[in-house]
Amino acid sequence: VAPTSTYVEFLEYRNGSMQQVWLTEDSSVFERADRPIAGDFDNDGQVEAAVVGITNLTVLNLANGAIEAVVDFRPEGANNDRGYGWFGAEDMFGDAKFEFLLVADFFNHMEMMSKR
């Protein structure tokens, strides 16, 4: 993921070099997307990738790059909504579905996002 891009590219190391697996189309949901994490976040047996853009979280199918979900996390009343900071996922409720956690260190907000 390139921090100034509007796309996401998945590469893997094969035969001594990096090879492109997929490349998403340009989209504003990927503006300044970074901090990718991967896992089976919804317990469907498929691995997803999640990236945080400047104002949203995007979940992609890791096999083909298809967008599975986009969540806008602009907090009401915040003077800014940039998601710079710590980003991770954890099964907070023990139901094998992961919640995404974002603790912004650039502006004053923290989010827990879940696909229910």
C-alpha positions, -999 to +999 in steps of 0.1 A: +000+000+000+015+033-010+006+061+014-002+087-013-020+063-037-057+057-044-053+020-050-041-011-032-016-036-047-010-071-033+025-085-040+040-118-030+076-131-031+079-159-057+109-173-076+133-147-062+113-116-069+081-097-060+051-106-082+018-088-084-012-109-073-038-082-078-042-044-081-075-026-071-090+001-093-084+037-082-108+047-055-110+076-030-116+050-003-079+042-005-067+078-001-036+076+021-045+040+030-018+022+050-012-002+079-026-033+062-035-062+084-048-097+073-069-123+089-102-142+086-121-113+102-156-125+097-150-163+103-161-173+067-130-193+060-115-167+037-086-144+045-093-107+042-070-076+042-080-044+060-065-010+054-072+024+070-075+054+047-077+090+057-114+087+068-124+051+064-116+014+069-117-009+039-119-047+040-107-065+009-109-102-002-072-112+000-076-137-028-088-112-055-088-077-041-126-073-042-139-048-017-160-065+010-168-035+032-161+002+036-168+020+069-165+057+073-153+065+108-157+103+109-166+109+145-194+133+152-181+165+167-144+158+161-124+186+147-106+162+124-111+126+115-077+113+103-071+078+113-033+080+119-023+060+148-026+024+159-048+000+139-056-037+148-082-063+150-093-085+179-122-108+187-136-087+215-168-107+221-156-143+217-178-149+187-150-156+162-157-123+144-131-096+148-137-060+157-114-034+142-098-010+166-084+024+157-067+047+182-058+079+165-028+097+177-031+127+153-065+139+164-089+131+193-107+099+185-109+061+190-132+037+172-143+001+174-158-011+142-176-044+137-193-062+109-225-076+124 
